Amino acid sequence: MITFASLATWLLVVIGLAIIAVMITSAEVAVKELMSLAGYFRLSTTFMGVTVVSLATSVPEIVAHFAASGGILAGTVDFKIASALVLGANIGSDVVQQTLIMATVVFIAGVVCFKRYFLAKSMVPMIVTTLMCLVLGWDRLYSRVDGLILLGSFFAYLLYLYVDERRHYDPVDHGFSEIGDVPAHVPNRRGEAVRSAVVALGALAVTVVSAMAALHLTEVIVHRTGLGGSLIGVVTLGVASALPELITAISGMRNGDAGISLGTLIGSNITNPLVAIGGGALLSTYWVPGPLVLWDLPWEALTGAALWVYLWFNKGRLGKKGGIYLVTLYAVYVALRFIFFAID
């Protein structure tokens, strides 16, 4: 029998999905404008993917964390539920990117090739980042010191990448002619760059408001359904939050630019934990649900390590068989999560 309470819950779910759609759309607008700005400042597509674009596509996770931290500090949201939701969405997004989205890119391209230099410079830090989150969260709390460690590690990594980029960047290799011609998607004047910056900031503002609304709605749904907040974060918000990376990765492959696709996917798996979890924990601290340290983070670390080993010994090539393997990994991950870790 359908009751008023059940209808009200489903209505909240529909509204929440609509809010998430707005959040993703606004984040996508921000991504495109930030990509243009990166070209204006003469950055390679791989560097753009690992840093600028991955940071932009991680806006839903970052904003959700800061909104949750603000609510925790103000006492307007439940400390444990808010922590479980944003941490689950963050880690769930990373797992989705390493498996489903990477597989989608492979299915579109047929074969994706990783350079060994990229595997060492980006994928190893990605795995280390996951292990850092696992170790720091093992005591079931991300303290402000933990947050400082994570956020500080991000800025140190960013500095390393920038120094390395300036050492190897050649404008001619990235669409700029020797006589100074600029690619069509890159602002040619300061005014155009300012416009891109203004649009990006506006889109980010919409994302902030949407993330705050989604967080409050999801907290109500958690209370009504009895499901674990981290499970909802991993399965629903995690998938939704990963859509900007999916859109960007597919766009990159269709335009023949694997650098932006691979850089975005790997870079987001570094940015999400270090900036979102680190920044949020620095503001308010977080309670860490048991399933995240007993299942989600170990699975993410093992998935990343297995992918790295496979690529390293397969000369960086990932084909459709590898894509099927990644999809299977995600299916097993979600199924076992529902069976053994549905409640926090």
GIJO-V706849 format. One record per residue. N is the residue number from 1. RES is the residue in one letter. PSI is psi in whole degrees, 0 to 359 (999 if undefined). Layout:
n | res | psi
N | RES | PSI
N | RES | PSI
//
This chain:
n | res | psi
1 | M | 131
2 | I | 124
3 | T | 167
4 | F | 322
5 | A | 319
6 | S | 321
7 | L | 320
8 | A | 321
9 | T | 316
10 | W | 325
11 | L | 321
12 | L | 321
13 | V | 315
14 | V | 316
15 | I | 318
16 | G | 318
17 | L | 323
18 | A | 320
19 | I | 319
20 | I | 321
21 | A | 318
22 | V | 318
23 | M | 318
24 | I | 318
25 | T | 314
26 | S | 324
27 | A | 324
28 | E | 319
29 | V | 316
30 | A | 320
31 | V | 311
32 | K | 317
33 | E | 323
34 | L | 328
35 | M | 319
36 | S | 318
37 | L | 322
38 | A | 319
39 | G | 322
40 | Y | 324
41 | F | 12
42 | R | 64
43 | L | 143
44 | S | 160
45 | T | 324
46 | T | 316
47 | F | 319
48 | M | 316
49 | G | 314
50 | V | 328
51 | T | 283
52 | V | 307
53 | V | 319
54 | S | 325
55 | L | 319
56 | A | 317
57 | T | 344
58 | S | 3
59 | V | 316
60 | P | 316
61 | E | 315
62 | I | 313
63 | V | 319
64 | A | 320
65 | H | 314
66 | F | 324
67 | A | 317
68 | A | 317
69 | S | 320
70 | G | 319
71 | G | 322
72 | I | 314
73 | L | 323
74 | A | 347
75 | G | 18
76 | T | 349
77 | V | 156
78 | D | 130
79 | F | 312
80 | K | 317
81 | I | 314
82 | A | 318
83 | S | 314
84 | A | 319
85 | L | 308
86 | V | 324
87 | L | 319
88 | G | 317
89 | A | 321
90 | N | 307
91 | I | 322
92 | G | 321
93 | S | 319
94 | D | 316
95 | V | 318
96 | V | 318
97 | Q | 320
98 | Q | 338
99 | T | 284
100 | L | 312
101 | I | 320
102 | M | 320
103 | A | 320
104 | T | 317
105 | V | 318
106 | V | 316
107 | F | 325
108 | I | 316
109 | A | 337
110 | G | 304
111 | V | 134
112 | V | 134
113 | C | 126
114 | F | 133
115 | K | 146
116 | R | 329
117 | Y | 320
118 | F | 320
119 | L | 322
120 | A | 321
121 | K | 331
122 | S | 316
123 | M | 324
124 | V | 313
125 | P | 327
126 | M | 314
127 | I | 318
128 | V | 321
129 | T | 315
130 | T | 317
131 | L | 324
132 | M | 316
133 | C | 323
134 | L | 313
135 | V | 315
136 | L | 333
137 | G | 2
138 | W | 332
139 | D | 11
140 | R | 24
141 | L | 131
142 | Y | 105
143 | S | 176
144 | R | 328
145 | V | 317
146 | D | 317
147 | G | 319
148 | L | 321
149 | I | 314
150 | L | 311
151 | L | 321
152 | G | 323
153 | S | 324
154 | F | 313
155 | F | 326
156 | A | 318
157 | Y | 320
158 | L | 317
159 | L | 317
160 | Y | 315
161 | L | 320
162 | Y | 316
163 | V | 318
164 | D | 322
165 | E | 314
166 | R | 335
167 | R | 328
168 | H | 353
169 | Y | 135
170 | D | 113
171 | P | 325
172 | V | 328
173 | D | 353
174 | H | 30
175 | G | 353
176 | F | 136
177 | S | 165
178 | E | 341
179 | I | 7
180 | G | 6
181 | D | 140
182 | V | 138
183 | P | 153
184 | A | 326
185 | H | 356
186 | V | 130
187 | P | 133
188 | N | 345
189 | R | 159
190 | R | 322
191 | G | 320
192 | E | 322
193 | A | 321
194 | V | 319
195 | R | 315
196 | S | 320
197 | A | 320
198 | V | 315
199 | V | 318
200 | A | 316
201 | L | 321
202 | G | 317
203 | A | 321
204 | L | 324
205 | A | 318
206 | V | 321
207 | T | 321
208 | V | 310
209 | V | 317
210 | S | 318
211 | A | 319
212 | M | 318
213 | A | 318
214 | A | 321
215 | L | 314
216 | H | 318
217 | L | 317
218 | T | 326
219 | E | 320
220 | V | 318
221 | I | 320
222 | V | 315
223 | H | 322
224 | R | 327
225 | T | 332
226 | G | 359
227 | L | 157
228 | G | 138
229 | G | 322
230 | S | 328
231 | L | 314
232 | I | 319
233 | G | 316
234 | V | 313
235 | V | 321
236 | T | 297
237 | L | 327
238 | G | 316
239 | V | 314
240 | A | 320
241 | S | 338
242 | A | 353
243 | L | 322
244 | P | 321
245 | E | 320
246 | L | 312
247 | I | 315
248 | T | 318
249 | A | 316
250 | I | 318
251 | S | 319
252 | G | 317
253 | M | 321
254 | R | 331
255 | N | 12
256 | G | 23
257 | D | 90
258 | A | 336
259 | G | 314
260 | I | 325
261 | S | 306
262 | L | 320
263 | G | 320
264 | T | 314
265 | L | 313
266 | I | 317
267 | G | 322
268 | S | 328
269 | N | 348
270 | I | 316
271 | T | 315
272 | N | 304
273 | P | 315
274 | L | 315
275 | V | 310
276 | A | 303
277 | I | 315
278 | G | 311
279 | G | 318
280 | G | 317
281 | A | 325
282 | L | 328
283 | L | 311
284 | S | 349
285 | T | 158
286 | Y | 144
287 | W | 135
288 | V | 113
289 | P | 147
290 | G | 315
291 | P | 332
292 | L | 320
293 | V | 339
294 | L | 337
295 | W | 303
296 | D | 306
297 | L | 316
298 | P | 319
299 | W | 317
300 | E | 317
301 | A | 316
302 | L | 321
303 | T | 314
304 | G | 317
305 | A | 319
306 | A | 320
307 | L | 319
308 | W | 313
309 | V | 316
310 | Y | 313
311 | L | 320
312 | W | 319
313 | F | 358
314 | N | 24
315 | K | 33
316 | G | 7
317 | R | 132
318 | L | 111
319 | G | 192
320 | K | 328
321 | K | 319
322 | G | 324
323 | G | 318
324 | I | 320
325 | Y | 318
326 | L | 319
327 | V | 319
328 | T | 319
329 | L | 317
330 | Y | 318
331 | A | 316
332 | V | 318
333 | Y | 311
334 | V | 317
335 | A | 312
336 | L | 330
337 | R | 317
338 | F | 321
339 | I | 313
340 | F | 339
341 | F | 44
342 | A | 332
343 | I | 139
344 | D | 999
//
